[in-house]
Amino acid sequence: MLFRTLVLALLIATPASAQQRRPAPAQPMTLATSAWKDGGMIPPKHAQPGDDVSPPLTWDRVPDGTESFVLIMRDLDAVTINGADIHLYWMLWNIPKDARSLGEKVPEREELADGTRQISSSGPWYRGPAAPPLGPVHHYAFELYALNAKLEIAPVGQSPAATEAAVRAAMEGKILGKGTLIGLFKRN
């Protein structure tokens, strides 16, 4: 009885705004490519030593309320500084809410015709894997986030690391769903 009274007192004393601040867990989405199986080797066509062409991607199981998507490609085995990949491979944001795919070889520009913005540590384009021949195979994650808003982050004007940090900060509290695709790569 005393325990229930204490719990009830805590709930009453906790402001509703504090209870509402906790975001719901991200709904799992499916992210796939026809270029390799999840967890498989990324073909040279989609890597720096090859043609360096962005892979075709598709997704589904999109949560209700989605207003835009963010895609971040990163090397899970690379060094990070303050949570940012110092070798940002690819980041797209404000992908339209009705999109369910990205075609192979996304055009190289800061903002696409549909409003999608992109950047990598090399410029406004896809930067394929480039893990060195010495050492282990690297794991590359393509992480797709469904957001309940568009992000007002410019594709130019900051370093790639600062832009990535700004996008990640703007995503906080807006993530409705997430899908991940893994590809492996090691230069021969």
GROMACS elastic network, one bead per residue, 0.5 to 0.9 nm:
[ bonds ]
;  ai    aj funct       b0    kb
    1     4     6  0.52496   500
    1     5     6  0.62354   500
    1     6     6  0.87212   500
    2     5     6  0.50613   500
    2     6     6  0.62321   500
    2     7     6  0.87264   500
    3     6     6  0.51397   500
    3     7     6  0.62422   500
    3     8     6  0.85859   500
    4     7     6  0.51307   500
    4     8     6  0.60468   500
    4     9     6  0.84574   500
    5     8     6  0.51317   500
    5     9     6  0.60528   500
    5    10     6  0.86275   500
    6     9     6  0.50018   500
    6    10     6  0.61722   500
    6    11     6  0.86642   500
    7    10     6  0.51027   500
    7    11     6  0.62460   500
    7    12     6  0.86492   500
    8    11     6  0.51374   500
    8    12     6  0.61936   500
    8    13     6  0.85401   500
    9    12     6  0.51569   500
    9    13     6  0.60330   500
    9    14     6  0.85677   500
   10    13     6  0.50023   500
   10    14     6  0.59956   500
   11    14     6  0.52190   500
   11    15     6  0.80971   500
   11    16     6  0.89391   500
   12    15     6  0.74603   500
   12    16     6  0.87928   500
   14    17     6  0.83637   500
   14    18     6  0.67869   500
   14    19     6  0.72439   500
   15    18     6  0.54393   500
   15    19     6  0.67317   500
   15    20     6  0.89292   500
   16    19     6  0.50577   500
   16    20     6  0.61789   500
   16    21     6  0.87252   500
   17    20     6  0.50459   500
   17    21     6  0.61974   500
   18    21     6  0.52792   500
   18    22     6  0.74742   500
   19    22     6  0.63686   500
   20    23     6  0.75059   500
   21   173     6  0.81186   500
   22   173     6  0.80132   500
   23    26     6  0.84216   500
   23   172     6  0.89799   500
   23   173     6  0.58129   500
   23   174     6  0.78994   500
   23   175     6  0.80910   500
   23   176     6  0.86676   500
   24    27     6  0.86114   500
   24   173     6  0.87316   500
   24   175     6  0.85298   500
   24   176     6  0.75401   500
   25   175     6  0.83770   500
   25   176     6  0.74248   500
   25   177     6  0.79582   500
   26    29     6  0.88998   500
   26    63     6  0.89667   500
   26   145     6  0.86985   500
   26   146     6  0.86182   500
   26   175     6  0.62414   500
   26   178     6  0.60457   500
   27    61     6  0.84275   500
   27    62     6  0.81948   500
   27    63     6  0.67729   500
   27   146     6  0.89020   500
   27   175     6  0.88190   500
   27   176     6  0.60958   500
   27   178     6  0.62497   500
   27   179     6  0.85680   500
   28    61     6  0.74327   500
   28    62     6  0.84433   500
   28    63     6  0.87204   500
   28   176     6  0.89462   500
   28   177     6  0.56252   500
   28   178     6  0.53071   500
   28   179     6  0.58784   500
   28   180     6  0.88832   500
   29    59     6  0.70174   500
   29    60     6  0.60237   500
   29    62     6  0.61740   500
   29    63     6  0.80838   500
   29   144     6  0.82696   500
   29   145     6  0.85961   500
   29   146     6  0.86595   500
   29   177     6  0.62017   500
   29   178     6  0.54003   500
   29   180     6  0.79233   500
   30    58     6  0.81186   500
   30    59     6  0.52846   500
   30    60     6  0.54096   500
   30    61     6  0.63298   500
   30    62     6  0.84359   500
   30   144     6  0.89887   500
   30   178     6  0.80638   500
   30   179     6  0.52204   500
   30   180     6  0.72555   500
   30   181     6  0.83142   500
   31    38     6  0.89389   500
   31    57     6  0.69880   500
   31    58     6  0.58235   500
   31    60     6  0.70185   500
   31   142     6  0.82819   500
   31   143     6  0.81809   500
   31   144     6  0.72370   500
   31   178     6  0.87277   500
   31   179     6  0.52825   500
   31   180     6  0.58547   500
   31   181     6  0.57816   500
   32    35     6  0.88665   500
   32    36     6  0.85437   500
   32    37     6  0.78013   500
   32    38     6  0.70650   500
   32    56     6  0.84723   500
   32    57     6  0.56905   500
   32    58     6  0.53795   500
   32    59     6  0.63266   500
   32   179     6  0.88631   500
   32   180     6  0.82402   500
   32   181     6  0.62011   500
   33    36     6  0.62372   500
   33    37     6  0.72037   500
   33    38     6  0.79602   500
   33    55     6  0.69606   500
   33    56     6  0.56938   500
   33    58     6  0.62294   500
   33    59     6  0.88694   500
   33   181     6  0.81344   500
   34    37     6  0.73719   500
   34    55     6  0.81234   500
   34    56     6  0.67531   500
   34    57     6  0.74623   500
   34    58     6  0.86411   500
   35    42     6  0.73687   500
   35    43     6  0.71954   500
   35    46     6  0.85320   500
   35    55     6  0.65387   500
   35    56     6  0.71312   500
   35    57     6  0.87287   500
   36    39     6  0.80702   500
   36    40     6  0.58347   500
   36    41     6  0.65700   500
   36    42     6  0.61945   500
   36    43     6  0.73646   500
   36   183     6  0.74820   500
   37    40     6  0.50807   500
   37    41     6  0.78208   500
   37    42     6  0.88013   500
   37   181     6  0.87861   500
   37   182     6  0.84504   500
   37   183     6  0.78668   500
   38    41     6  0.86608   500
   38   180     6  0.88901   500
   38   181     6  0.56990   500
   38   182     6  0.53570   500
   38   183     6  0.63434   500
   39    42     6  0.89401   500
   39   139     6  0.82347   500
   39   181     6  0.74037   500
   39   183     6  0.50952   500
   39   184     6  0.64486   500
   40   182     6  0.73536   500
   40   183     6  0.53911   500
   40   184     6  0.57949   500
   40   185     6  0.86319   500
   41   182     6  0.89912   500
   41   183     6  0.56233   500
   41   185     6  0.57235   500
   41   186     6  0.85253   500
   42    45     6  0.81519   500
   42    46     6  0.66332   500
   42    47     6  0.72956   500
   42   129     6  0.82741   500
   42   140     6  0.89028   500
   42   183     6  0.54475   500
   42   184     6  0.56498   500
   42   185     6  0.56645   500
   42   186     6  0.88601   500
   43    46     6  0.57578   500
   43    47     6  0.69324   500
   43    50     6  0.83180   500
   43   185     6  0.80362   500
   44    48     6  0.75229   500
   44    49     6  0.65961   500
   44    51     6  0.68774   500
   44    52     6  0.76928   500
   44   129     6  0.88893   500
   44   185     6  0.86258   500
   44   187     6  0.86322   500
   45    48     6  0.81791   500
   45    49     6  0.82569   500
   45    52     6  0.59810   500
   45    53     6  0.61460   500
   45    54     6  0.85488   500
   45    55     6  0.86154   500
   45   128     6  0.89341   500
   46    49     6  0.87114   500
   46    50     6  0.66721   500
   46    51     6  0.61941   500
   46    54     6  0.57746   500
   46    55     6  0.61714   500
   46   127     6  0.87621   500
   46   128     6  0.57815   500
   46   129     6  0.75017   500
   47    50     6  0.52862   500
   47    51     6  0.64767   500
   47    53     6  0.70758   500
   47    54     6  0.83974   500
   47   127     6  0.76398   500
   47   130     6  0.63250   500
   47   185     6  0.81245   500
   47   187     6  0.88797   500
   48    51     6  0.65644   500
   48    53     6  0.84362   500
   48   127     6  0.69645   500
   48   129     6  0.58028   500
   48   130     6  0.54441   500
   49    52     6  0.71821   500
   49   128     6  0.84347   500
   49   129     6  0.82647   500
   49   130     6  0.67542   500
   49   187     6  0.72644   500
   50    53     6  0.83117   500
   50   128     6  0.87569   500
   51   128     6  0.87353   500
   52   105     6  0.87400   500
   52   126     6  0.75251   500
   52   127     6  0.65886   500
   52   128     6  0.52369   500
   52   129     6  0.81848   500
   53   104     6  0.70498   500
   53   105     6  0.51271   500
   53   106     6  0.79655   500
   53   126     6  0.71544   500
   53   127     6  0.80855   500
   53   128     6  0.71468   500
   54    57     6  0.89443   500
   54   103     6  0.81972   500
   54   104     6  0.55363   500
   54   106     6  0.62469   500
   54   125     6  0.86766   500
   54   126     6  0.57678   500
   54   127     6  0.77382   500
   54   128     6  0.71242   500
   55   102     6  0.81270   500
   55   103     6  0.72172   500
   55   105     6  0.66007   500
   55   106     6  0.84029   500
   56   101     6  0.73670   500
   56   102     6  0.56280   500
   56   105     6  0.74881   500
   56   106     6  0.86128   500
   57   100     6  0.83706   500
   57   101     6  0.53410   500
   57   102     6  0.51250   500
   57   103     6  0.65589   500
   57   104     6  0.75631   500
   58    99     6  0.89665   500
   58   100     6  0.56779   500
   58   102     6  0.65219   500
   58   103     6  0.84707   500
   59    62     6  0.77554   500
   59    99     6  0.86847   500
   59   100     6  0.52915   500
   59   101     6  0.61675   500
   59   144     6  0.85266   500
   59   179     6  0.78604   500
   60    63     6  0.89930   500
   60   100     6  0.65066   500
   60   101     6  0.89202   500
   60   179     6  0.89106   500
   61   177     6  0.87069   500
   62    65     6  0.88911   500
   62    66     6  0.72194   500
   62   100     6  0.86540   500
   62   146     6  0.71060   500
   62   176     6  0.86434   500
   62   177     6  0.70183   500
   62   178     6  0.87863   500
   63    66     6  0.60385   500
   63   146     6  0.72864   500
   63   176     6  0.63667   500
   63   177     6  0.62478   500
   64   148     6  0.88736   500
   64   176     6  0.82913   500
   65   146     6  0.89647   500
   65   147     6  0.80471   500
   65   148     6  0.57954   500
   65   149     6  0.87861   500
   65   176     6  0.79225   500
   66    69     6  0.77524   500
   66    97     6  0.59557   500
   66    98     6  0.87055   500
   66   146     6  0.57944   500
   66   147     6  0.54127   500
   66   149     6  0.72485   500
   66   175     6  0.88510   500
   66   176     6  0.70358   500
   66   177     6  0.85384   500
   67    94     6  0.83942   500
   67    95     6  0.88228   500
   67    96     6  0.70523   500
   67    98     6  0.83152   500
   67   146     6  0.74910   500
   67   147     6  0.58921   500
   67   150     6  0.62546   500
   68    93     6  0.75832   500
   68    94     6  0.51863   500
   68    95     6  0.53695   500
   68    96     6  0.50606   500
   68    98     6  0.81308   500
   68    99     6  0.86100   500
   68   145     6  0.84341   500
   68   146     6  0.61116   500
   68   147     6  0.54021   500
   68   148     6  0.67700   500
   68   149     6  0.60992   500
   68   150     6  0.55429   500
   68   151     6  0.83210   500
   69    92     6  0.81174   500
   69    93     6  0.60704   500
   69    94     6  0.57203   500
   69    96     6  0.66500   500
   69    97     6  0.65683   500
   69    99     6  0.84570   500
   69   144     6  0.67727   500
   69   145     6  0.54412   500
   69   147     6  0.58211   500
   69   148     6  0.88176   500
   69   149     6  0.87954   500
   69   150     6  0.80812   500
   70    91     6  0.72697   500
   70    92     6  0.55637   500
   70    94     6  0.63481   500
   70    95     6  0.64150   500
   70   143     6  0.80012   500
   70   144     6  0.56890   500
   70   145     6  0.51114   500
   70   146     6  0.67424   500
   70   147     6  0.76062   500
   70   167     6  0.87321   500
   70   171     6  0.87199   500
   71    90     6  0.77470   500
   71    91     6  0.55098   500
   71    92     6  0.50989   500
   71    93     6  0.64395   500
   71    95     6  0.82867   500
   71   142     6  0.67531   500
   71   143     6  0.55286   500
   71   145     6  0.63936   500
   72    88     6  0.83771   500
   72    89     6  0.79050   500
   72    90     6  0.58313   500
   72    92     6  0.65828   500
   72    93     6  0.85367   500
   72   141     6  0.78590   500
   72   142     6  0.57635   500
   72   143     6  0.52010   500
   72   144     6  0.66000   500
   72   145     6  0.84901   500
   72   164     6  0.89466   500
   73    88     6  0.72207   500
   73    89     6  0.55857   500
   73    90     6  0.50376   500
   73    91     6  0.62555   500
   73   140     6  0.68522   500
   73   141     6  0.55382   500
   73   143     6  0.62784   500
   73   144     6  0.88075   500
   74    77     6  0.88053   500
   74    78     6  0.82108   500
   74    85     6  0.67472   500
   74    87     6  0.77435   500
   74    88     6  0.61388   500
   74    89     6  0.57382   500
   74    90     6  0.72340   500
   74    91     6  0.87680   500
   74   129     6  0.89238   500
   74   139     6  0.85099   500
   74   140     6  0.56105   500
   74   141     6  0.54354   500
   74   142     6  0.67350   500
   74   143     6  0.82714   500
   75    78     6  0.53548   500
   75    79     6  0.85479   500
   75    85     6  0.76239   500
   75    87     6  0.79239   500
   75    88     6  0.81239   500
   75    89     6  0.76900   500
   75   129     6  0.78346   500
   75   131     6  0.88153   500
   75   138     6  0.67905   500
   75   139     6  0.58845   500
   75   141     6  0.63721   500
   76    79     6  0.83495   500
   76    85     6  0.88075   500
   76   138     6  0.71209   500
   76   139     6  0.54636   500
   76   140     6  0.58307   500
   76   141     6  0.66589   500
   77   137     6  0.87703   500
   77   138     6  0.57313   500
   77   139     6  0.62711   500
   77   140     6  0.79592   500
   78    85     6  0.72273   500
   78    86     6  0.80987   500
   78    87     6  0.77011   500
   78   138     6  0.80751   500
   79    84     6  0.88205   500
   79    85     6  0.67303   500
   79    86     6  0.69114   500
   79    87     6  0.82719   500
   80    83     6  0.56209   500
   80    84     6  0.53320   500
   80    86     6  0.57726   500
   80    87     6  0.83120   500
   81    84     6  0.53670   500
   81    85     6  0.66494   500
   81    86     6  0.66661   500
   82    85     6  0.85292   500
   83   165     6  0.84029   500
   84    87     6  0.85597   500
   84    88     6  0.79179   500
   84   161     6  0.64556   500
   84   162     6  0.87206   500
   84   164     6  0.71283   500
   84   165     6  0.67266   500
   85    88     6  0.52756   500
   85    89     6  0.83957   500
   85   161     6  0.73757   500
   85   164     6  0.86160   500
   86   121     6  0.76854   500
   86   160     6  0.86520   500
   86   161     6  0.66599   500
   87   120     6  0.79006   500
   87   121     6  0.58547   500
   87   122     6  0.86850   500
   87   161     6  0.85464   500
   88    91     6  0.74901   500
   88   119     6  0.82318   500
   88   120     6  0.52316   500
   88   121     6  0.50341   500
   88   122     6  0.82716   500
   88   127     6  0.80914   500
   88   160     6  0.72673   500
   88   161     6  0.73775   500
   88   164     6  0.81207   500
   89   119     6  0.82328   500
   89   120     6  0.51269   500
   89   121     6  0.64076   500
   89   122     6  0.80993   500
   89   125     6  0.87725   500
   89   126     6  0.65390   500
   89   128     6  0.64583   500
   89   129     6  0.74001   500
   90   118     6  0.71822   500
   90   119     6  0.59337   500
   90   121     6  0.77377   500
   90   124     6  0.84814   500
   90   125     6  0.69902   500
   90   126     6  0.52441   500
   90   127     6  0.60651   500
   90   128     6  0.81764   500
   90   142     6  0.88346   500
   91   117     6  0.81822   500
   91   118     6  0.54676   500
   91   119     6  0.54490   500
   91   120     6  0.62540   500
   91   124     6  0.89594   500
   91   125     6  0.86378   500
   91   126     6  0.80740   500
   91   164     6  0.75610   500
   92    95     6  0.69435   500
   92   116     6  0.65150   500
   92   117     6  0.54266   500
   92   119     6  0.67002   500
   92   120     6  0.89718   500
   93    96     6  0.88053   500
   93   115     6  0.87656   500
   93   116     6  0.57929   500
   93   117     6  0.53697   500
   93   118     6  0.64993   500
   93   150     6  0.81108   500
   93   151     6  0.73123   500
   93   153     6  0.86837   500
   93   167     6  0.78729   500
   94    97     6  0.81895   500
   94   114     6  0.88718   500
   94   115     6  0.64875   500
   94   117     6  0.63627   500
   94   149     6  0.85908   500
   94   150     6  0.55666   500
   94   151     6  0.63420   500
   94   152     6  0.86593   500
   95    98     6  0.85402   500
   95    99     6  0.69343   500
   95   114     6  0.76399   500
   95   115     6  0.69632   500
   95   117     6  0.75340   500
   95   150     6  0.85736   500
   96    99     6  0.54711   500
   96   100     6  0.89419   500
   96   114     6  0.70163   500
   96   115     6  0.73599   500
   96   116     6  0.70298   500
   96   150     6  0.86776   500
   97   100     6  0.82915   500
   97   146     6  0.82026   500
   97   147     6  0.86997   500
   99   102     6  0.78428   500
  102   105     6  0.86592   500
  102   106     6  0.72114   500
  103   106     6  0.62971   500
  105   108     6  0.84477   500
  105   126     6  0.82433   500
  106   109     6  0.88006   500
  106   112     6  0.88729   500
  106   125     6  0.76824   500
  106   126     6  0.75609   500
  107   112     6  0.74534   500
  107   125     6  0.72693   500
  107   126     6  0.88174   500
  108   111     6  0.87702   500
  108   112     6  0.85249   500
  108   118     6  0.85915   500
  108   123     6  0.85350   500
  108   124     6  0.59913   500
  108   126     6  0.75359   500
  109   112     6  0.64722   500
  109   117     6  0.81034   500
  109   118     6  0.73447   500
  109   119     6  0.85446   500
  109   123     6  0.85380   500
  109   124     6  0.53099   500
  109   125     6  0.64166   500
  110   116     6  0.83004   500
  110   117     6  0.55653   500
  110   118     6  0.54393   500
  110   119     6  0.67575   500
  110   123     6  0.82410   500
  110   125     6  0.75859   500
  110   155     6  0.58521   500
  110   156     6  0.74301   500
  111   114     6  0.80061   500
  111   115     6  0.59127   500
  111   116     6  0.55662   500
  111   118     6  0.64973   500
  111   124     6  0.82703   500
  111   155     6  0.72372   500
  112   115     6  0.54015   500
  112   116     6  0.52126   500
  112   117     6  0.63485   500
  112   118     6  0.82363   500
  113   116     6  0.73316   500
  114   117     6  0.89870   500
  117   124     6  0.82318   500
  117   153     6  0.88671   500
  117   154     6  0.79642   500
  117   155     6  0.59648   500
  118   123     6  0.85636   500
  118   124     6  0.54289   500
  118   125     6  0.64674   500
  118   126     6  0.82571   500
  118   155     6  0.64352   500
  119   122     6  0.77858   500
  119   123     6  0.56525   500
  119   125     6  0.57497   500
  119   126     6  0.75196   500
  119   155     6  0.67579   500
  119   156     6  0.84954   500
  119   160     6  0.67038   500
  119   163     6  0.82987   500
  119   164     6  0.85499   500
  120   123     6  0.52123   500
  120   124     6  0.59091   500
  120   125     6  0.60734   500
  120   126     6  0.64440   500
  120   127     6  0.63764   500
  120   160     6  0.63109   500
  120   161     6  0.88883   500
  121   124     6  0.83365   500
  121   125     6  0.89683   500
  121   127     6  0.78168   500
  121   159     6  0.81578   500
  121   160     6  0.54486   500
  121   161     6  0.75673   500
  122   125     6  0.74914   500
  122   126     6  0.84749   500
  122   127     6  0.69853   500
  122   160     6  0.83256   500
  123   126     6  0.82205   500
  123   127     6  0.84750   500
  123   160     6  0.80287   500
  124   155     6  0.79204   500
  124   156     6  0.87645   500
  127   130     6  0.87823   500
  129   138     6  0.85753   500
  129   140     6  0.74701   500
  129   184     6  0.87578   500
  129   185     6  0.66154   500
  129   186     6  0.82064   500
  129   187     6  0.87591   500
  130   133     6  0.89639   500
  130   138     6  0.89275   500
  130   185     6  0.74638   500
  130   186     6  0.71294   500
  130   187     6  0.65428   500
  131   134     6  0.84315   500
  131   135     6  0.84970   500
  131   136     6  0.84900   500
  131   137     6  0.71878   500
  131   138     6  0.61630   500
  131   185     6  0.63813   500
  131   186     6  0.50468   500
  131   187     6  0.57980   500
  132   135     6  0.69394   500
  132   136     6  0.85121   500
  132   137     6  0.85646   500
  132   138     6  0.88943   500
  132   186     6  0.62060   500
  132   187     6  0.54143   500
  132   188     6  0.81445   500
  133   136     6  0.81207   500
  133   137     6  0.84741   500
  133   186     6  0.58965   500
  133   188     6  0.55097   500
  134   137     6  0.89276   500
  134   186     6  0.83905   500
  134   187     6  0.82614   500
  134   188     6  0.89536   500
  135   138     6  0.87698   500
  135   186     6  0.84403   500
  136   186     6  0.73124   500
  137   184     6  0.64244   500
  137   185     6  0.56460   500
  137   187     6  0.84726   500
  138   183     6  0.83999   500
  138   184     6  0.56503   500
  138   185     6  0.54478   500
  138   186     6  0.63159   500
  139   182     6  0.66082   500
  139   183     6  0.59323   500
  139   185     6  0.67435   500
  140   181     6  0.82445   500
  140   182     6  0.55977   500
  140   183     6  0.51287   500
  140   184     6  0.59869   500
  140   185     6  0.75235   500
  141   180     6  0.65518   500
  141   181     6  0.57695   500
  141   183     6  0.65601   500
  141   184     6  0.88376   500
  142   179     6  0.82123   500
  142   180     6  0.56031   500
  142   181     6  0.50777   500
  142   182     6  0.63181   500
  142   183     6  0.80990   500
  143   178     6  0.69903   500
  143   179     6  0.58780   500
  143   181     6  0.66184   500
  143   182     6  0.87155   500
  144   177     6  0.81759   500
  144   178     6  0.55180   500
  144   179     6  0.51162   500
  144   180     6  0.62499   500
  144   181     6  0.85099   500
  145   171     6  0.88346   500
  145   175     6  0.64269   500
  145   176     6  0.74137   500
  145   177     6  0.56898   500
  145   179     6  0.66550   500
  145   180     6  0.88700   500
  146   149     6  0.88943   500
  146   174     6  0.82424   500
  146   175     6  0.58405   500
  146   176     6  0.54105   500
  146   178     6  0.62233   500
  146   179     6  0.86645   500
  147   150     6  0.72889   500
  147   171     6  0.72240   500
  147   173     6  0.88615   500
  147   174     6  0.51760   500
  147   176     6  0.54792   500
  147   177     6  0.72255   500
  148   173     6  0.89868   500
  148   174     6  0.53723   500
  148   175     6  0.66548   500
  148   176     6  0.65584   500
  149   171     6  0.86302   500
  149   174     6  0.67402   500
  149   175     6  0.89062   500
  151   154     6  0.88330   500
  151   167     6  0.72622   500
  151   170     6  0.66226   500
  151   171     6  0.76427   500
  152   167     6  0.86547   500
  152   170     6  0.83115   500
  153   156     6  0.87628   500
  153   163     6  0.74915   500
  153   166     6  0.70441   500
  153   167     6  0.65688   500
  153   170     6  0.82283   500
  154   157     6  0.71380   500
  154   158     6  0.84602   500
  154   163     6  0.79168   500
  155   158     6  0.80276   500
  155   160     6  0.88611   500
  155   163     6  0.73174   500
  156   159     6  0.79421   500
  156   160     6  0.85574   500
  156   163     6  0.80536   500
  157   163     6  0.84856   500
  158   161     6  0.79769   500
  158   162     6  0.58624   500
  158   163     6  0.59177   500
  159   162     6  0.51540   500
  159   163     6  0.61637   500
  159   164     6  0.85678   500
  160   163     6  0.50429   500
  160   164     6  0.60575   500
  160   165     6  0.85495   500
  161   164     6  0.51071   500
  161   165     6  0.61619   500
  161   166     6  0.86059   500
  162   165     6  0.50376   500
  162   166     6  0.60965   500
  162   167     6  0.86134   500
  163   166     6  0.50235   500
  163   167     6  0.61410   500
  163   168     6  0.85458   500
  164   167     6  0.51516   500
  164   168     6  0.60954   500
  164   169     6  0.85169   500
  165   168     6  0.51389   500
  165   169     6  0.60549   500
  165   170     6  0.85269   500
  166   169     6  0.51218   500
  166   170     6  0.60723   500
  166   171     6  0.86087   500
  167   170     6  0.50582   500
  167   171     6  0.61758   500
  167   172     6  0.89799   500
  168   171     6  0.51237   500
  168   172     6  0.67709   500
  169   172     6  0.55301   500
  170   173     6  0.82356   500
  170   174     6  0.79629   500
  171   174     6  0.53417   500
  171   175     6  0.63848   500
  172   175     6  0.68122   500
  173   176     6  0.86472   500
  175   178     6  0.76331   500
